[in-house]
């Protein structure tokens, strides 16, 4: 039965968290390599409903990281019976919905799209595709509806995850208590997130010296990804103009050179020294496995209110063997309190504070007082 199926997970994160999962509704846009890994993890863990939105056909290059696809299905719809049945076979208790019209996600602010999203009663939206403006708009709509938002994409040996869990995300962590009882103490945290729009508009120009910039560890891959978003937006405008002018196709261009120029311009505008990164097209299966595993776990934690979340960017740079969490945008905060309601003091006090928690730049933290 259901209790036996999820017994191991209940022992791991508790019945309350598992009940939150079994009543949750997650929407995933695009059956990409990263999202394939995410789907596997969250379906096996027992979410309530999974809605998958995709209108594309299976391509030969999808077979590398898309293990729900088969070679004889190339050319058919990604959400055809074969892939959906394989997803369902992972866990028959999860309700799977296949949505082949993504219009309501591409223009989410329209009245019809808002109504559609409201009716779905979503807990999480995961966007695996979309232009920068579309992702920014979708994130703002998700915020207005109280829905957690993620976007992620792999680029060869690298990739990213962005998370926006709203202004008042709460979660619990555990730590060992006194040595006599060895009981674990539950600590309640509150974390504010920034929107994708605010994060993208953040600048370090004139606000940090060279020493602080080195400590910040901004990986150039981040700007390479942003440059690719900008290139996609410019390409879409060029294609629209070609259609309007009655031409057949956009004139050829030197894409690597364009991306380099855009990324250098972005770095200069944000006060960052120019650096070089390597963007490789396509979905590399190991990269998708790492990103999808991390993203899937963060989604489960966010729904169940357990463990510290990704705040707010995660950059995977497989070329240089680095993974870097980055938190920037307007000031975020985290409050930490013992659920036994110990008095709170600020970290600015000098004595009897307990540990000082460093969450990122411009972060205000409150920790439990230490009994004397």
KAKA-V235746 format. One record per residue. PSI is psi in whole degrees, 0 to 359 (999 if undefined). Layout:
psi:PSI
psi:PSI
This chain:
psi:184
psi:319
psi:320
psi:322
psi:319
psi:16
psi:317
psi:319
psi:322
psi:320
psi:330
psi:308
psi:6
psi:157
psi:322
psi:315
psi:320
psi:323
psi:325
psi:321
psi:314
psi:347
psi:7
psi:160
psi:116
psi:131
psi:129
psi:125
psi:115
psi:125
psi:65
psi:176
psi:317
psi:313
psi:334
psi:315
psi:319
psi:312
psi:313
psi:313
psi:316
psi:330
psi:316
psi:330
psi:346
psi:40
psi:167
psi:305
psi:138
psi:120
psi:125
psi:126
psi:121
psi:132
psi:12
psi:167
psi:154
psi:127
psi:158
psi:323
psi:346
psi:341
psi:337
psi:307
psi:349
psi:83
psi:2
psi:353
psi:158
psi:157
psi:322
psi:359
psi:0
psi:130
psi:344
psi:173
psi:143
psi:327
psi:33
psi:176
psi:322
psi:299
psi:319
psi:319
psi:326
psi:323
psi:316
psi:325
psi:340
psi:324
psi:101
psi:345
psi:346
psi:133
psi:124
psi:127
psi:129
psi:120
psi:115
psi:3
psi:105
psi:11
psi:319
psi:345
psi:336
psi:337
psi:66
psi:344
psi:348
psi:155
psi:316
psi:320
psi:318
psi:316
psi:319
psi:317
psi:322
psi:317
psi:332
psi:339
psi:60
psi:154
psi:326
psi:139
psi:130
psi:113
psi:117
psi:358
psi:171
psi:150
psi:169
psi:313
psi:323
psi:319
psi:319
psi:315
psi:316
psi:321
psi:316
psi:322
psi:317
psi:318
psi:315
psi:334
psi:358
psi:29
psi:136
psi:141
psi:135
psi:149
psi:142
psi:149
psi:144
psi:146
psi:85
psi:243
psi:1
psi:185
psi:184
psi:161
psi:133
psi:136
psi:139
psi:100
psi:14
psi:181
psi:342
psi:57
psi:130
psi:143
psi:161
psi:144
psi:165
psi:146
psi:156
psi:139
psi:217
psi:149
psi:335
psi:312
psi:334
psi:22
psi:141
psi:135
psi:132
psi:129
psi:130
psi:133
psi:150
psi:128
psi:129
psi:137
psi:162
psi:156
psi:162
psi:322
psi:313
psi:322
psi:318
psi:332
psi:356
psi:143
psi:145
psi:5
psi:120
psi:1
psi:348
psi:141
psi:177
psi:323
psi:316
psi:326
psi:322
psi:321
psi:333
psi:330
psi:54
psi:113
psi:133
psi:341
psi:328
psi:315
psi:332
psi:320
psi:316
psi:322
psi:322
psi:320
psi:314
psi:320
psi:319
psi:318
psi:316
psi:322
psi:319
psi:320
psi:317
psi:319
psi:321
psi:321
psi:325
psi:316
psi:318
psi:324
psi:358
psi:15
psi:165
psi:319
psi:165
psi:141
psi:145
psi:153
psi:164
psi:92
psi:312
psi:319
psi:319
psi:316
psi:320
psi:316
psi:317
psi:316
psi:320
psi:318
psi:318
psi:316
psi:317
psi:318
psi:329
psi:6
psi:29
psi:138
psi:141
psi:133
psi:165
psi:138
psi:165
psi:119
psi:121
psi:126
psi:157
psi:167
psi:114
psi:122
psi:313
psi:323
psi:315
psi:323
psi:317
psi:308
psi:315
psi:324
psi:314
psi:316
psi:316
psi:317
psi:321
psi:323
psi:314
psi:318
psi:320
psi:319
psi:315
psi:351
psi:40
psi:144
psi:157
psi:130
psi:172
psi:124
psi:109
psi:349
psi:145
psi:121
psi:124
psi:117
psi:89
psi:335
psi:321
psi:6
psi:40
psi:145
psi:127
psi:117
psi:135
psi:136
psi:108
psi:162
psi:204
psi:165
psi:130
psi:168
psi:159
psi:135
psi:135
psi:127
psi:147
psi:135
psi:353
psi:8
psi:45
psi:152
psi:148
psi:143
psi:160
psi:159
psi:352
psi:347
psi:157
psi:331
psi:149
psi:37
psi:325
psi:186
psi:148
psi:127
psi:126
psi:116
psi:338
psi:183
psi:139
psi:42
psi:128
psi:130
psi:143
psi:134
psi:161
psi:146
psi:149
psi:126
psi:138
psi:999
